[in-house]
Amino acid sequence: MTDTYTFNEDKYLAELQDYITDTYSQHYAKGKLQSTEFIIDSGHGEGFALGNIMKYAQRFGNKDGKNRKDLLKILHYGMIALYNLDMETNKNENE
């Protein structure tokens, strides 16, 4: 691993982590389960995550201009898609 990234990936990963952490304090995440968990458990996680990536990619530059938060949402839903893939293929770090 390198200490220097050409495209400031270390900075953006830290920003993404802060953004994701903040989503857990929002009103829709305060219950025991998030709605995304129900969607994944019902077998629709891949379509849900990829659909949201498409949604936020399409609206970037249109709704509210070039909104940085839309890009963070795309990245977050990409991570949810990775999680869903790992659950489908039984790939889990804790195993």
C-alpha positions in Angstrom: 0.0 0.0 0.0 1.3 3.4 -0.9 1.2 6.6 1.2 0.6 8.7 -1.8 -2.4 8.4 -4.1 -2.4 10.2 -7.4 -6.1 10.9 -7.2 -6.5 11.6 -3.5 -8.2 8.3 -2.9 -7.2 8.3 0.8 -9.0 11.7 1.2 -12.1 10.5 -0.6 -12.2 7.2 1.4 -12.1 9.2 4.6 -14.9 11.5 3.3 -17.0 8.5 2.3 -16.5 6.9 5.7 -17.7 10.1 7.4 -20.7 10.2 5.0 -21.6 6.6 5.7 -21.2 7.0 9.5 -23.5 10.0 9.3 -26.2 8.0 7.5 -26.5 5.8 10.6 -27.5 8.7 12.7 -30.3 9.8 10.4 -34.0 9.2 11.3 -34.5 6.2 9.0 -31.6 4.3 10.5 -32.5 4.7 14.2 -34.6 1.5 14.4 -33.2 -1.9 14.9 -33.1 -2.6 11.1 -32.7 -0.3 8.1 -35.1 -0.8 5.2 -32.1 -1.8 3.1 -31.6 -4.8 5.3 -35.2 -5.9 4.7 -34.7 -5.5 1.0 -31.5 -7.5 1.0 -33.1 -10.2 3.2 -36.0 -10.5 0.7 -33.6 -11.2 -2.2 -33.7 -7.8 -3.9 -30.5 -6.3 -2.7 -28.6 -6.4 -5.9 -31.3 -4.7 -7.9 -32.0 -2.2 -5.1 -28.3 -1.2 -4.9 -27.6 -1.0 -8.6 -30.9 0.8 -9.2 -29.9 3.5 -6.7 -26.5 3.8 -8.3 -28.2 4.4 -11.6 -30.7 6.9 -10.0 -28.0 9.0 -8.4 -25.7 8.8 -11.4 -28.5 10.0 -13.7 -29.5 12.9 -11.4 -25.9 14.1 -10.8 -25.6 17.4 -12.6 -29.3 17.8 -13.0 -31.0 17.9 -9.6 -29.2 20.4 -7.4 -26.4 20.7 -10.0 -23.2 18.7 -9.6 -24.1 17.6 -6.1 -21.2 16.0 -4.2 -23.6 14.1 -2.0 -25.0 12.2 -5.1 -21.5 10.9 -5.8 -21.1 9.8 -2.2 -24.4 8.0 -2.4 -23.3 6.2 -5.6 -20.2 5.0 -3.8 -22.2 3.9 -0.7 -24.6 1.9 -2.8 -21.6 0.4 -4.5 -20.4 -0.8 -1.2 -23.9 -2.2 -0.4 -23.8 -4.1 -3.7 -20.5 -5.6 -2.7 -21.9 -6.6 0.7 -24.9 -8.1 -1.1 -22.6 -10.1 -3.4 -20.6 -11.4 -0.5 -23.8 -12.5 1.3 -25.0 -14.3 -1.9 -21.7 -16.0 -2.4 -21.2 -16.7 1.3 -18.0 -14.7 1.3 -17.6 -13.1 4.7 -14.5 -11.8 6.4 -15.6 -13.2 9.7 -15.6 -16.8 8.5 
